[in-house]
Amino acid sequence: MKTINIHTSSKTYPLFLGASMLGELPRIVLDIKPNVTKVMVITDEAVHRHYGSKMMDVLSQAFPTCLYVIPSGEQAKSFEQFYQCHTYALEQQLDRHSIIIAFGGGVVGDLAGFVAATYMRGIPFIQVPTTLLAHDSAVGGKVAINHELGKNMIGAFYQPEAVFYDMDFLQSLPPKEWLSGFAEVIKHALISEYNFYDWLTTHIHRMTDLKGEHLSYVIEKGILVKAGIVAEDEAEKGIRAFLNFGHTLGHAIEAALGYGKVTHGEAVVIGMVFALKLSRKVHQLEFDLQGFCQWLEQLGYETSIPASLSPAILLDKMKADKKNEGSSIRMVLLKQVGVPTVNEVENELLLTLLEDEIKGG
């Protein structure tokens, strides 16, 4: 088990990375909260089906434990589920010496973290990720739920007490979830350093290459990129916005199609391709975009905007992005691999490019 310390302006906490280490979780809970009164596990139906009993068996031997299961999928990041989690926590008489464990992927982490941030004005929580995507979402303290007018628009910055990343939980992931998670690894490479990007394109030719040392390397590398940015900018006042590379259009695609119709990572890949094309126009980025798209398609990604989507609707959804100021759309672009920048982009240019992409696709 490897320990990586995550530093932010508000706190420093450990991330434990390894395999077959679930038995260590009660000790970590007690290290964090020696006088813990109850542990509430929040998970989703899919994770509960595979690992719920195992998790509850391990925890219940050490302290009083209760479990709340939410529906699987992005639609669970809703006011209704947020309210129901609070109701259950009150029924179970959680107090300020209780701990919430977010046991699942990014959706569970975001929802459970926001519940922890707001229950009794904040109680401790631990992230226990079960997806590759969560190597990104579990680090940094952004917790939120969705509104029909925008993704992650209601939330907080609230750091966990620890992240407990047991790679054994990844083994049950369906292919789409591997694709979704690896998209964020690609993002971390493009915004951080060419050598990382080159390693990915050299070593990962199909998703089945993500195992053993290759898997642990990409998870640790991605975590370190995210942690380095969060250490400098916890509350997204500056460089943390770089982590949204590909997300402005990606979130718009998710919202326009309806949450859950496409995975977050699959939408972000299309958003990254679009941002790279825009980067060539704005910053004269030198980048083998054709080779990049061929690599992505070989891995199993779509790289074109779905033809069923309206450019005007996508533009409206992009205007709802949290990075925007007033009516200006601000996008993360690249001057070169490893050198991201945030730029205001004219609506007319975006609409023209969106129209060209959808026609061309």
N, C-alpha and C positions, 0 to 999 in steps of 0.2 A: 504494500500500500504506500503510495507516494503522497506527500503533502505539499500543496502549493498554497502559499499565503496570498490572499486577495486583499490588496490595500485600497481603501477609499478614504475620503476626507472624514467620513463619519465613523468608520470602524475598520478593523482588520479582522478577517476571519479565514479559517482554513478550508481548503478544498481537498478532499481525500479522493484519490484516483487509484483504481486497481480492479481486481477481479476476485470473486468468491469471498467477499468481505462483509456480507450482511450481518454476520454474528458480532461484528464490532460496533454496530449502530447503537445498541443500548449504552455501551460505555461512553460513546461520544455524546449522547443525550445527557447523561449524568455529569459529564465534564462541563457541559454548557449550563445545566440547570440541576445542581445537586438535590434541590428540594422540589423537583418537579412533582406536580399533583396529578396531572393527567396528560396523556399524549393523544391528540386527535390527528388521525391520518386522513388526508383528502386525496383520493385517487379517482381514476375513471374506470369505466366498465371493462375496457380492454385490458388494462394493467391489472385490475382486480381479478379478472378471469385467469390470468397467467400466474400472478405473484401475490395476490391479496392475502391468501391464507398463510403463505410463508412469512410475509412481513408481519402479520398480526401475531403469529406464533412466536416470533423472535421478540417482539416488543412486549407482548402481554405477560411474558415470564418475568419481566423486570419492573413494570409499573402499570397502573390502570390505563387502559387504551380503548379508544373508540374509533369508529371508521365511518366516513361519509363518502359515498360513491356518486360521482357526477356522470352524465352521459359523455361518451367519447366524441371528440370533434370540437372545432372552433366555436360552434354554436353554444357550447357550455360556458363561454366567457360572457355571461349575460347578467343583467340585474337580477333576474329570477334565481339563478344558481347562487349568486353572491348572497342574496337574502336568505336562501334556504340553508346555506352553510352557516350563516350567523345564527339562524333559528336553531339548528342542530347543536351548535356550540353552546348556546344558552341552555338548551334542554339538558345537555350533558354536564352543565355546571362548570364549564371551563373557567378558570380564574387567571390572574396575572402570573401565576406560577406554572401555568400550563404551556405546552408547546404544540405547535402545528407542524406536521410533516407533510410537505408537498411531494407526493409519490407519483411521478408520471412525467409526461413531456412538457412542452412549453405552455400548453393551455392550462394544465393542472398547476404548474408553477406560478403562472401569472395570476390565476384566480385565487389559489390558496395563499399566495403571498399578499394579495390585496386584502383578503379576509384577515390574515394575521396583522396587517398594518392598521386595520380599522377596528378590530375586536377589542373592546375596553381601551381604545386609543393606542393599541399596539401591544402584541405579545410576541415572544420569540417564535421563529420558524426555521426549519431546516429543509433545504432542497435535496431531494433524492431523485435525480433525473433517471429516466428510463429510455430516453431516445438520444440519437446522435445530435439532433437539432438542439436539445437542451444543453449541450456543451456551451452554447451561446446564451440561451435565455436564462439559464440557472445562475449565471454570473453577472453581477452588476447591480442588482436590486431594483430593476424596473418591473413593477407589478401593476396589473391593469385588467379591466374588462372592456368589452367592445360596446359601442353604440351603433345603432343602425346607420348613423351618418358618418361613422369613422371608426377605424380599428384602434384599440388601445387608447381611446380618448379620455377615459376616466380611470385614474390610477394614482400611483405615488412612487417615489423612490424610497424603498425600504429594504435594507440589506438583510439577508439571512444570517443566522448564527454560524452556519456551516453549509457546505455542499458536499454530499456523499455520493460519489459517482462510481458505482459498481458496474463495470462493463458487461457483467453477466446478464444484466437486464436487457441489453441490446439484442440478444440472440433471437428473441421472438418478434422482432420488428418486421413488418411486411416491406416489400421492395420500395413502395412509394415513400415510406418513412425514412429509409436509408437515403433516398434521393433528396428528400426534403432537408435532412440534416446536413448532408454533404454540401449542399448549396451554401450554407453559412461558412463552412470550411473554405470553400472557394472564395467567398467574399473576404474572409480574413486574410487570405493570401494576397489578393489583388490590392487591398488597401495597405498592406504592411511591407512586403518585400518580394522582389522578383524571385529570389532563391527558393522561397516557399512555394510560390506558384509553379516554378520549374520542376520542383520535386513532385508536386501533385501530378502534373501532366506526364512526367517521366515514369512514375511508379503506379499510378492508379488508372488503369485502362478499362476496367469494368467494376461494378460495385462489389463484386465478390473479392476484389483485391483488398477491400477494407476488412482486414482481420489481423489478429496477432500484433506484431510490432508495428505494422503499418497503421492499424487502427489506433493503438495507444499513442503513436507519434502525432497523428493528425488531431486527435482530441487534445493532447497536451499543448500542441502548438497553437491551436485555435483558442484555447483557454488563455494562454499567455498573451496572445494578441489582444483579446478582449480585456483581460485584466490590466494590461499596460495602459490602455486608453481610459478605462474606468478610474484608474489610480490618479490620472491627471484631471479628469473631468467627470465627477460622479453624477452631477445633475444635468448633464447635456447642455452646458452653457457654451461649449466650444467644440473641441475635437471629437467628443463622443458622437456628434452627428455623423462622423465618417462611417460609423457602424451601420448607418442606414443606406449604404451603397446598394443600389438595386431595389430598395424598398419603396421609393416613392411611386413608381409604376407598379411594383409588385403588390403593394397594398391595394392600389386602385383596381388591379385585375381581380384580386380576391373579393373585394367588395362588389364589383360589377357583376361577377359570375355568381355571387352568393357564397358566403363563408362555408367552407367545407367542400366546395365543388372542385377545387384544386388545392394542393398542399401549399403551405406557406413557402417552402423552399422552391418548389416548381415555379411559383409566380415570381419569386425573387430572381431566379435564373433569367427569366425573360426580361425582368427589369434591369439586370446587370448588362445584358446584351444591348438593350436600348441605351443605357447610360454610357456604355463604351462607344456606341455609334455617335452619340451626342458629344462625347469627349473628343472624338476626332474632329468634329466641326468647331467646337469651342476652343480646345487646347491643342489641336493638331497632334493628338495622341498617336504615337507610333506603336502599333500593336497588331499582331496577326489575328484579326477578328475571325477570319474564315477558319483558320486552324482551331481557334478557341471553340467556335460553334460546332465544328466537326467532332472535337473531343467531347463536348457536352452531349451531342446527339449519340455518340458511341456509348456514353454512360447511361443513356436512356431519357435524357431531357428533351422537352420541346423548347425551341429557342425563338419561336415567332409568337407574336400577340394573337390570341384566338380571333379568328375571322368574324366570329359572331358579335364581337364587342364594338361598340360605337366609339369613335375617336372623341367625340364631344363629351360623352358620358365619362370616359376615362379621364379626360382633362378636368372635369368637375370633381371627380374623386381625388385626383392628384392635388387639387386646391385645398382639400381637407387635411393634408399632411401636417403633422405637428411642427415640422421645421419651418413652415411658411411664415412669412411676416406680412400682414395685410393681405393683399390680393396677389402678391408675387409668389411664384413657385420657386422654391429653392431645392436644388438637386445636388447630390454628391456625385462629382465627376472625377476623372483621373487626369492629371498632367502626364503621369507615367505610372507604371505599376509600382505601388508603394508610396505614391505621392498624391493622396486624395485632396480634394478641395470642394467647398460648398459654393455653388453659383446660383444666382438668380437667372432664370431662363424665361424668355418672353413666351407668353401664351401662344402667340401666332406661330413661333418656331416649333413649339411642342406639338401644336395641332397639326401642322404640316407634316412633321416627322411621323406622328401617329397615323395619319391618313396614308402616308407612303408605306409604312410598315405593314399596315393591315391589308392594303391592296396588294403589296408585294408578297405577303405571306400566303 
